[in-house]
Amino acid sequence: MGFGDLLEQVGSTGRFQVLHVTLLCIPVMFMASHNLLQNFVALVPPHFCSAHPNLSQSQMSAEEALLVTVPLDKTGRPERCLRYAAPQWHLLTKNGSSSSGMEGDTTGGLDVDLQACSDGWTYNMTHMKTTIISDWNLVCDQRSLKQMGQTVYMGGVLLGSVVFGGLSDRYGRRILLIISHLLMAVSGTCAAFSTAFPLFCLFRFGCGMALSGVVLNTFSLIVEWIPTHVRTMVGTMTGYCYTVGQLILAVIAYFIRDWRWLTLTVSLPFYVFFIIAWWFHESSRWLVMSNNPEQAIKNLKSVAKFNGRKEEGEKIDMKMLQESMKKEMTCSQGTHSVLDLFRTPTMRNMTICLSAVWLSTSFAYYGLAMDLQKFGVDIYLIQVIFGAVDIPAKVVVVISMSYIGRRTSQSAALIIAGVTVLINLLIPYDKQTARTCLAVLGKGCLAASFNCCYLYSGELYPTIIRQNGMGWVSMMARIGAMVAPMVLLTGDYLPWLPGLIYGGAPILSGIAAIFLPETLGSPLPDTIQDVEDRGTGRISKVSRKEAIILQDTQADLLKQTA
């Protein structure tokens, strides 16, 4: 008798599981809001130098003050970071003639002195009433701080995965989920009321840590209370909750255009989730593995009562529980580390290729998803489109993985995504429709790549070090997400360089994915030797039925986490 049979005895798909999974999935929608919040709170409005103090107090119109204060750039728009050292009154007499549009530092053929915006900036707040950019003047010499803010947030996600991953194995999934919800609520609230950019970054770092805690412990509590045969459906549903969250963010941001209220709005629900999380039952699997079988039995009986199977629940005793957990206890014996991912040739090659796949997928995904302004389309509309494209993308990749294979699907998704990004470099900026369509296709391919990554990696790594392997590649993904915002800064020197990097990385990793073994219809490996045998073509014969059952166990990994 396995634990799955014990779960069937108390009701594996009853009222408890429906309510349990539903309540755990709702916060996933707001995780997307925090991941992509920077698109709105750090939106860069059109700006130019404020007029000289004596000029701003005069009776001149705003257009006249702008004309005599700020020169035009090569595109005919006001310079963002320079102004005339002294007002150019003669430009008013020319009535906005061509001399006022001469580029840079000349007017009427005469050299004039320019200076930085010593009196601040004037912002055109069309899309948002306020942003962190306008509040703290993160423009011109300070413009790199915008990207640093997102990098700091992703750094929190990276650290949180390490901290909360280890703590949840030691102290339990439920209590860490409760703490993560509270940390997200408090950090988000404090970020909304931050009085300086460093404080904002500090609290956003806390939000990033909390997000990892929510992801890891939500996932564990879901899969450890449901049977194998419904994990594919539940995993897909959880992934779509993240997709819906992207759409919800666009709607909320459309109606709430103050960055402080927007940040507060997507953070306050976590106080409610914090209260609800006290209802969740700790995983009975984890309780037994942590030498707390009495509480495990109590939880199982509680689930049985909730599912209307009180009599079956009362039959569970210590002997039955220990018998059901024999397999799990056996699998947990032995010590393995991350170093085992690199000790043998096949494992080493596989880990290097998977690291490239995960890093480039996350790197390009956030490179596209976090720079929506460059497409020249309404930012709220493009957020909706970018979120909605995930729906067909995930459906297509699930079908492709089931019929064509994991390796081909993974490689094709990455290469197509990279090609679309590179083609976008060749399209003129004024062709906004074509640029947006290609970007949406690329983002959809990257979302599909993410879905493929989770299932494929879980099937490639052997049982005894699967958690270590998944932890390693997840860390690579978070490193990619951290680096992605900083690459945008290279555009200040070479405008085409960020696109080249964002497009080249997926293509290279797509080629690397070709060297991974195919796992469609193959049994999951249990030991490192199984992986080495598969790499040399000496794989043991396991019935196809067993292979399908084992693969279904990993299907719950089909979800979007970022």
PyMOL commands that set and color helices and strands:
alter all, ss='L'
color gray80, all
select helices_A, chain A and resi 3-10+15-35+38-41+53-56+62-69+90-93+98-101+132-136+140-142+144-171+173-192+197-223+228-255+259-267+269-279+284-289+293-306+310-314+318-324+326-332+338-341+345-369+372-375+379-388+390-403+406-426+432-460+463-492+497-513+528-536+544-557
alter helices_A, ss='H'
color red, helices_A
select strands_A, chain A and resi 47-49+83-84+106-107+110-111+114-115+121-123
alter strands_A, ss='S'
color yellow, strands_A
deselect
rebuild
show_as cartoon
